[in-house]
Amino acid sequence: MMGPAHSLSGAAAWLGVGAAATAAGHPMPWPVLVVGALICAGAALAPDLDHKSATISRAFGPISRWLCEVVDKLSYAVYKATRTRADPRRSGGHRTLTHTALWAVATGAGASALAVTGGRWAVLGLLFVHLVLAVEGLLWRAARVSSDVLVWLLGASCAWILAGILDQPGHGANWLFEAPGQEYLWLGLPIVLGALVHDVGDALTVSGCPILWPLPIRRKRWYPVGPPKALRFRAGSWVEVRVLMPVFMVLGGFGGAVALGVI
C-alpha cells in the first residue's frame, strides 16, 4: 500500500478500538481516542523506514533519509543472516525486518518504556514524530506542496496542545494503566497497532508481507503472508485508491461516532 492508505487504515483501526471499548462499557476519554488515532496514523507509515523512497523518508529531511538508509542496510543484514535456502535472494531490506509482528511489538514496547522513563519531553517527542507522520500521510497533498518547516511546526504545536490536554485530570494520561508512574504507558499501543495494520495492508498486495518472521512456513523463514493471489492487488492501484481508502474513511467515521457515543 501507499502512504495515505496506510495512514487512513491506522486511524480507522484505532477508532475501531475506541468503538469496541465503548461497546464493552469502558469508553476511552476523547483525548485518548483523538491522540491514539493520530499516533496510529503516523505509526502506520513507520515500517517503511526500510525504503528510501517512502513517505517517511521525506518527513524529517536529511535525518529521515539517512535513517531509512541505515534501517534498510540493517534489515538486509538480518535477512541474509536468517534466510533459508527456500527464501529468495534479495538486493535490499524492504519488506523484511520492519514488516514483522516482532518489530511492531518491539517498537511499541520501546515507545512505552521511553514515555514512562523519559517524562514529559519524551512524550512530546513521541507525539511530535507521529503527528508529523500523520500529517504526511493523511494530508499528503497539502504536505507535498508545503514547506517541511511548516509541517514540523504544525506537528510540534499540536503535540504541545494535545499533551497539555492529556495531562488534565480524567483526560487519559493514565488511561488503562492507573498505577503511579505508569502515565502514558498506553502510548505504545497505537504504535503497535499502526505497524501491524501496515503489515496487514502490505500482505494484501502482490508481494505479500513476512509478518510471522521468524516462524518457518513452507521451509521459508521470510514467508510472504497474504490471501490467495487472485485477491491481491498492486500498491497504488485503483483497488487501493477507489475502494479501500473510501472504506477506511467510512469505517473510521463510524468507529469514531460509536466511540464518542454519537450513535
C-alpha positions as CSV (number, residue, x, y, z in Angstrom):
1,M,0.0,0.0,0.0
2,M,0.9,3.6,-0.4
3,G,1.4,6.1,2.5
4,P,-2.1,7.7,2.5
5,A,-3.9,4.3,2.6
6,H,-1.6,3.1,5.4
7,S,-2.4,6.2,7.5
8,L,-6.1,6.0,6.9
9,S,-6.2,2.4,7.8
10,G,-4.2,3.1,11.0
11,A,-6.5,5.9,12.1
12,A,-9.6,3.7,11.3
13,A,-8.1,0.9,13.3
14,W,-7.7,2.9,16.5
15,L,-11.1,4.4,16.1
16,G,-12.4,0.9,15.8
17,V,-10.6,0.0,19.1
18,G,-12.4,3.0,20.7
19,A,-15.7,1.8,19.4
20,A,-15.1,-1.7,20.8
21,A,-14.1,-0.2,24.2
22,T,-17.3,1.8,24.3
23,A,-19.4,-1.3,23.4
24,A,-17.6,-3.2,26.2
25,G,-18.6,-0.5,28.7
26,H,-15.2,1.1,29.1
27,P,-15.2,4.1,26.8
28,M,-11.9,5.9,26.1
29,P,-11.6,9.5,27.1
30,W,-12.0,11.6,24.0
31,P,-8.3,12.9,24.1
32,V,-7.1,9.3,24.1
33,L,-9.3,8.5,21.1
34,V,-8.1,11.5,19.1
35,V,-4.4,11.3,20.1
36,G,-4.4,7.5,19.6
37,A,-5.9,7.8,16.1
38,L,-3.3,10.3,15.1
39,I,-0.4,8.3,16.6
40,C,-1.7,5.2,14.9
41,A,-2.0,7.0,11.6
42,G,1.6,8.1,11.9
43,A,2.9,4.7,13.1
44,A,1.2,3.1,10.1
45,L,3.9,4.7,8.0
46,A,6.9,3.7,10.2
47,P,7.5,0.1,8.8
48,D,8.6,1.7,5.5
49,L,11.7,3.0,7.3
50,D,13.4,0.4,5.2
51,H,12.5,2.2,1.9
52,K,14.4,5.3,0.9
53,S,11.6,6.4,-1.4
54,A,8.7,6.0,1.1
55,T,6.7,8.9,2.6
56,I,8.5,8.6,5.9
57,S,11.9,9.1,4.2
58,R,10.8,12.7,3.3
59,A,9.1,13.5,6.7
60,F,12.2,14.8,8.5
61,G,14.5,15.9,5.7
62,P,18.1,14.6,5.7
63,I,17.6,12.9,9.1
64,S,14.8,10.6,8.0
65,R,16.6,9.9,4.6
66,W,19.7,8.8,6.5
67,L,17.7,6.7,8.9
68,C,16.0,4.9,6.1
69,E,19.3,4.0,4.6
70,V,20.5,2.7,7.9
71,V,17.4,0.6,8.6
72,D,17.5,-0.7,5.0
73,K,21.0,-2.0,5.5
74,L,20.2,-3.4,8.9
75,S,17.1,-5.2,7.6
76,Y,19.0,-6.6,4.7
77,A,21.8,-7.9,7.0
78,V,19.2,-9.6,9.2
79,Y,17.5,-11.1,6.1
80,K,20.8,-12.5,4.8
81,A,21.7,-13.9,8.3
82,T,18.4,-15.7,8.8
83,R,17.1,-16.7,5.4
84,T,16.7,-20.3,4.5
85,R,17.6,-21.9,1.1
86,A,13.9,-21.6,0.1
87,D,13.9,-17.8,0.7
88,P,14.7,-15.8,-2.4
89,R,17.8,-13.8,-2.8
90,R,17.3,-10.0,-2.4
91,S,19.3,-6.8,-3.1
92,G,17.8,-4.7,-0.3
93,G,15.9,-4.9,3.0
94,H,12.5,-3.5,2.0
95,R,9.6,-5.5,3.4
96,T,11.7,-7.7,5.7
97,L,12.6,-6.9,9.4
98,T,10.4,-3.8,9.8
99,H,7.4,-5.6,8.3
100,T,7.1,-8.2,11.0
101,A,4.9,-8.5,14.1
102,L,8.0,-8.9,16.2
103,W,9.3,-5.4,15.1
104,A,5.8,-3.9,15.7
105,V,5.7,-5.2,19.3
106,A,9.4,-4.2,19.9
107,T,8.9,-0.6,18.7
108,G,5.7,-0.2,20.7
109,A,7.3,-1.6,23.9
110,G,10.2,0.7,23.4
111,A,7.9,3.7,23.0
112,S,6.0,2.8,26.1
113,A,9.3,2.5,28.1
114,L,10.5,5.8,26.7
115,A,7.3,7.6,27.7
116,V,7.3,6.2,31.2
117,T,11.0,6.8,31.9
118,G,11.6,9.9,29.9
119,G,8.9,12.1,31.3
120,R,7.1,15.0,29.6
121,W,9.8,15.7,27.0
122,A,9.9,12.1,25.8
123,V,6.1,12.1,25.5
124,L,6.3,15.3,23.5
125,G,8.9,13.8,21.3
126,L,6.8,10.7,20.5
127,L,3.8,12.9,19.8
128,F,5.8,15.2,17.6
129,V,7.2,12.4,15.4
130,H,3.9,10.6,15.0
131,L,1.9,13.7,14.4
132,V,4.3,14.9,11.6
133,L,3.9,11.4,10.1
134,A,0.2,11.6,10.4
135,V,0.2,15.0,8.6
136,E,2.4,13.5,5.8
137,G,0.0,10.5,5.5
138,L,-3.4,11.9,6.0
139,L,-2.8,15.4,4.4
140,W,-0.3,14.2,1.9
141,R,-1.4,16.5,-0.9
142,A,-1.0,19.6,1.3
143,A,2.2,18.3,2.8
144,R,3.8,17.8,-0.6
145,V,3.3,21.4,-1.6
146,S,4.1,22.9,1.8
147,S,7.4,23.7,3.4
148,D,8.8,20.9,5.7
149,V,9.3,23.5,8.4
150,L,5.6,24.4,8.4
151,V,4.7,20.7,8.7
152,W,7.2,20.4,11.6
153,L,5.7,23.5,13.3
154,L,2.2,22.1,12.9
155,G,3.3,18.8,14.4
156,A,5.2,20.5,17.3
157,S,2.3,22.9,18.2
158,C,-0.3,20.0,18.0
159,A,1.9,17.8,20.2
160,W,2.2,20.6,22.8
161,I,-1.5,21.3,22.9
162,L,-2.5,17.6,23.0
163,A,0.0,16.8,25.7
164,G,-1.5,19.6,27.8
165,I,-5.0,18.3,27.3
166,L,-4.0,14.7,28.2
167,D,-2.3,16.0,31.4
168,Q,-5.6,17.3,32.7
169,P,-7.4,15.1,35.2
170,G,-9.6,12.5,33.6
171,H,-8.3,13.2,30.1
172,G,-6.3,10.0,29.7
173,A,-2.7,10.4,30.8
174,N,-3.2,7.3,33.0
175,W,-5.7,5.6,30.7
176,L,-5.7,1.8,31.0
177,F,-2.6,1.8,33.3
178,E,-3.5,3.6,36.5
179,A,-0.7,2.8,38.9
180,P,1.6,5.7,39.9
181,G,4.4,6.1,37.5
182,Q,2.6,4.4,34.6
183,E,1.3,7.6,32.9
184,Y,1.4,7.4,29.2
185,L,2.4,3.7,29.2
186,W,-0.5,3.2,26.8
187,L,1.2,5.3,24.1
188,G,2.9,2.1,22.8
189,L,-0.4,0.5,21.9
190,P,-1.4,2.7,18.9
191,I,2.2,2.4,17.7
192,V,2.0,-1.4,17.7
193,L,-1.4,-1.3,16.1
194,G,-0.3,1.1,13.4
195,A,2.6,-1.1,12.5
196,L,0.5,-4.3,12.4
197,V,-2.1,-2.6,10.3
198,H,0.6,-1.5,7.9
199,D,1.8,-5.1,7.6
200,V,-1.7,-6.5,7.0
201,G,-2.2,-3.8,4.3
202,D,1.0,-4.9,2.6
203,A,0.0,-8.5,2.9
204,L,-3.0,-7.8,0.7
205,T,-0.7,-6.6,-2.2
206,V,1.0,-8.8,-4.8
207,S,4.3,-9.2,-2.8
208,G,2.7,-10.2,0.5
209,C,4.4,-9.5,3.8
210,P,6.6,-11.6,6.2
211,I,4.5,-10.8,9.3
212,L,5.2,-14.0,11.1
213,W,9.0,-14.0,10.9
214,P,11.0,-15.8,12.3
215,L,8.5,-18.7,12.3
216,P,9.3,-21.1,9.4
217,I,6.4,-21.6,6.9
218,R,6.8,-24.0,4.0
219,R,10.6,-24.1,4.6
220,K,10.7,-20.3,4.4
221,R,11.6,-18.1,7.3
222,W,10.5,-14.9,5.4
223,Y,7.3,-16.4,4.1
224,P,5.2,-13.6,2.4
225,V,1.8,-14.0,4.2
226,G,-1.2,-12.9,2.2
227,P,-4.5,-14.0,0.7
228,P,-4.8,-16.1,-2.5
229,K,-3.0,-14.3,-5.4
230,A,-6.3,-13.7,-7.1
231,L,-7.4,-11.5,-4.2
232,R,-4.2,-9.4,-4.1
233,F,-3.7,-6.0,-5.8
234,R,-0.8,-3.8,-6.7
235,A,0.2,-0.9,-4.4
236,G,-1.3,2.3,-5.6
237,S,-3.8,0.6,-7.9
238,W,-7.5,1.6,-8.3
239,V,-8.5,-1.0,-5.7
240,E,-6.5,0.8,-3.1
241,V,-7.4,4.3,-4.1
242,R,-11.1,3.9,-5.1
243,V,-12.2,1.0,-2.9
244,L,-10.1,0.6,0.2
245,M,-9.4,4.3,1.1
246,P,-13.1,5.2,1.0
247,V,-13.9,2.1,3.1
248,F,-11.3,3.2,5.6
249,M,-12.9,6.6,5.8
250,V,-16.4,5.2,6.3
251,L,-15.2,2.7,8.9
252,G,-13.2,5.3,10.7
253,G,-16.1,7.7,10.8
254,F,-18.4,5.0,12.1
255,G,-16.0,3.8,14.7
256,G,-15.3,7.4,15.9
257,A,-19.1,8.1,16.2
258,V,-19.6,4.9,18.2
259,A,-16.6,5.6,20.4
260,L,-17.9,9.1,21.2
261,G,-21.4,7.9,21.9
262,V,-22.9,9.8,18.9
263,I,-24.5,6.6,17.6
